[in-house]
Amino acid sequence: MCGSLRKASYNRMLLANAVGLAPDGMTIDIFDGLRDLPFYDQDAERDLPPAVRAFKDRVQAADGLLFVTPEYNHSIPAVLKNAVDWLSRPQAENNLFEKPVAVFGCGNSTFGAVRMQIAFREILFSVGAHQLPKFEVIVFKAAERFDAAGVLTDRVTIDAVKNALALLRARFESDVEKRETR
């Protein structure tokens, strides 16, 4: 899922490119409904709004998650935090617990989305998601990495995306093996 609602965001472009760079056997199904989720409300946990129920079910069925998001004020966008809150609550229905997760981020500065990565790592740790440091992809000076059609052209970034997605797939497979031996 993309943490940017902007249609022409570099993060949305990176996510679209990741679909084509996924390793054999991996399918990336893009969730584009963050704007449809109501603000998290603990009072609604017992009778989830339909959009939230569908979102939680979709994430529960996924083998892993890929978040591609910009950095807003040294952190993650509010719409993404809202999604994480719905996914992780109530605690008995935490759809992020032990879920393999990769986080990519683009920015136009020389820092890219480094501070977002730091902030998001803390959030994902607190909800029990399985995120490894090698899963992160940080794209700095994003305008220089895509062509006019939104195609990722930077070889280093392409390789980083491919490697991170392969690691995400390997993490999922490893988690499956561990569950089967329990």
C-alpha positions as CSV (number, residue, x, y, z in Angstrom):
1,M,0.0,0.0,0.0
2,C,1.1,3.5,-0.7
3,G,1.1,6.1,2.1
4,S,0.7,8.9,-0.3
5,L,-2.8,9.8,-1.6
6,R,-1.3,12.0,-4.3
7,K,-1.9,10.4,-7.7
8,A,1.5,11.4,-9.2
9,S,3.6,10.7,-6.1
10,Y,7.0,9.1,-6.5
11,N,6.1,6.6,-3.9
12,R,3.1,5.5,-6.0
13,M,5.5,5.2,-8.9
14,L,7.9,3.1,-6.9
15,L,5.0,0.8,-5.8
16,A,3.9,0.4,-9.4
17,N,7.4,-0.4,-10.5
18,A,7.8,-2.9,-7.6
19,V,4.9,-5.0,-9.1
20,G,7.0,-5.6,-12.2
21,L,10.2,-6.2,-10.3
22,A,8.7,-8.9,-7.9
23,P,10.5,-12.2,-8.0
24,D,8.9,-15.3,-9.6
25,G,6.1,-16.6,-7.5
26,M,5.4,-13.3,-5.8
27,T,2.3,-11.2,-6.7
28,I,1.9,-7.7,-5.4
29,D,-1.8,-6.8,-5.0
30,I,-2.0,-3.0,-4.5
31,F,-4.5,-1.7,-1.9
32,D,-5.6,1.8,-2.8
33,G,-8.3,2.4,-0.2
34,L,-6.5,4.3,2.6
35,R,-8.8,7.3,1.9
36,D,-11.8,5.1,2.4
37,L,-10.9,4.1,6.0
38,P,-12.6,6.2,8.7
39,F,-10.5,7.6,11.5
40,Y,-9.6,4.9,14.0
41,D,-12.2,4.8,16.8
42,Q,-11.9,2.3,19.6
43,D,-15.6,2.5,20.1
44,A,-16.0,0.9,16.6
45,E,-13.8,-2.1,17.4
46,R,-16.7,-4.4,18.3
47,D,-18.7,-3.6,15.1
48,L,-16.1,-2.7,12.5
49,P,-17.1,-0.4,9.7
50,P,-17.4,-2.4,6.4
51,A,-14.4,-0.8,4.8
52,V,-12.2,-1.6,7.8
53,R,-13.5,-5.2,8.0
54,A,-12.7,-5.7,4.3
55,F,-9.2,-4.1,4.8
56,K,-8.4,-6.3,7.8
57,D,-9.5,-9.4,6.0
58,R,-7.5,-8.6,3.0
59,V,-4.3,-8.0,5.0
60,Q,-4.9,-11.1,7.1
61,A,-5.0,-13.2,3.8
62,A,-1.8,-11.6,2.5
63,D,1.5,-13.5,3.0
64,G,3.4,-10.2,3.6
65,L,3.0,-6.5,3.3
66,L,4.9,-3.8,1.4
67,F,4.5,-0.2,2.5
68,V,5.7,2.4,0.1
69,T,5.4,5.8,1.7
70,P,6.8,9.3,1.9
71,E,8.1,11.1,5.0
72,Y,5.8,13.7,6.5
73,N,7.3,15.8,9.3
74,H,10.0,13.2,10.0
75,S,7.4,10.4,10.3
76,I,4.7,8.5,8.4
77,P,1.6,10.1,6.9
78,A,-1.5,10.2,9.0
79,V,-3.5,8.0,6.6
80,L,-0.9,5.3,7.0
81,K,-0.8,5.5,10.8
82,N,-4.6,5.3,10.8
83,A,-4.4,2.1,8.7
84,V,-1.8,0.6,11.1
85,D,-4.1,1.5,14.1
86,W,-7.0,-0.3,12.5
87,L,-4.9,-3.3,11.5
88,S,-3.4,-3.7,15.0
89,R,-6.6,-3.3,17.0
90,P,-8.1,-4.8,18.9
91,Q,-5.1,-6.7,20.1
92,A,-6.8,-10.1,19.7
93,E,-7.2,-9.2,16.0
94,N,-3.8,-7.7,15.3
95,N,-3.4,-8.4,11.6
96,L,0.3,-7.1,11.7
97,F,1.5,-9.5,14.4
98,E,4.3,-11.7,12.9
99,K,3.4,-10.5,9.4
100,P,6.5,-10.1,7.2
101,V,6.8,-6.4,6.2
102,A,9.0,-4.4,3.9
103,V,9.0,-0.6,3.9
104,F,10.1,1.5,0.9
105,G,10.1,5.3,0.8
106,C,10.9,8.1,-1.7
107,G,11.8,11.7,-1.2
108,N,13.2,14.5,-3.3
109,S,15.8,15.5,-0.6
110,T,19.2,13.9,-0.1
111,F,17.7,12.2,2.9
112,G,15.0,10.5,0.9
113,A,12.7,9.0,3.5
114,V,15.3,8.0,6.2
115,R,13.5,9.6,9.1
116,M,10.2,8.0,8.1
117,Q,12.0,4.6,8.1
118,I,13.1,5.2,11.7
119,A,9.7,6.3,12.9
120,F,7.9,3.5,11.1
121,R,10.3,0.9,12.4
122,E,9.3,1.8,15.9
123,I,5.6,1.6,15.1
124,L,6.0,-1.8,13.4
125,F,8.0,-3.1,16.3
126,S,5.3,-2.1,18.7
127,V,2.6,-4.1,16.8
128,G,4.8,-7.2,16.4
129,A,5.3,-7.1,12.6
130,H,8.4,-8.9,11.2
131,Q,10.5,-6.2,9.7
132,L,14.2,-6.8,9.0
133,P,16.5,-3.9,8.3
134,K,17.5,-5.3,4.9
135,F,13.9,-4.9,3.7
136,E,14.1,-1.1,3.6
137,V,14.5,0.8,0.4
138,I,15.2,4.5,0.6
139,V,15.1,6.5,-2.6
140,F,16.7,10.0,-2.3
141,K,16.4,12.6,-5.0
142,A,13.4,10.7,-6.4
143,A,12.9,13.0,-9.4
144,E,16.2,11.8,-10.8
145,R,15.3,8.1,-10.5
146,F,12.2,8.0,-12.7
147,D,11.5,8.9,-16.3
148,A,8.6,11.1,-17.5
149,A,6.4,8.0,-17.7
150,G,7.1,7.0,-14.1
151,V,9.4,4.2,-15.0
152,L,12.2,3.6,-12.5
153,T,15.4,4.1,-14.4
154,D,18.1,4.0,-11.7
155,R,19.9,0.6,-11.8
156,V,21.0,0.8,-8.1
157,T,17.4,1.5,-7.0
158,I,16.0,-1.3,-9.3
159,D,18.5,-3.8,-7.8
160,A,17.6,-2.6,-4.2
161,V,13.9,-3.1,-4.9
162,K,14.5,-6.6,-6.4
163,N,16.7,-7.6,-3.5
164,A,14.3,-6.3,-0.8
165,L,11.3,-8.1,-2.4
166,A,13.3,-11.4,-2.6
167,L,14.2,-11.0,1.1
168,L,10.5,-10.4,1.9
169,R,9.5,-13.6,0.0
170,A,12.3,-15.5,1.8
171,R,11.1,-14.2,5.2
172,F,7.6,-15.3,4.4
173,E,8.8,-18.8,3.4
174,S,10.9,-19.0,6.5
175,D,7.9,-18.1,8.7
176,V,5.7,-20.7,7.0
177,E,8.4,-23.4,7.7
178,K,8.6,-22.3,11.4
179,R,4.8,-22.5,11.8
180,E,4.6,-25.9,10.2
181,T,7.3,-27.3,12.6
182,R,5.4,-26.1,15.7
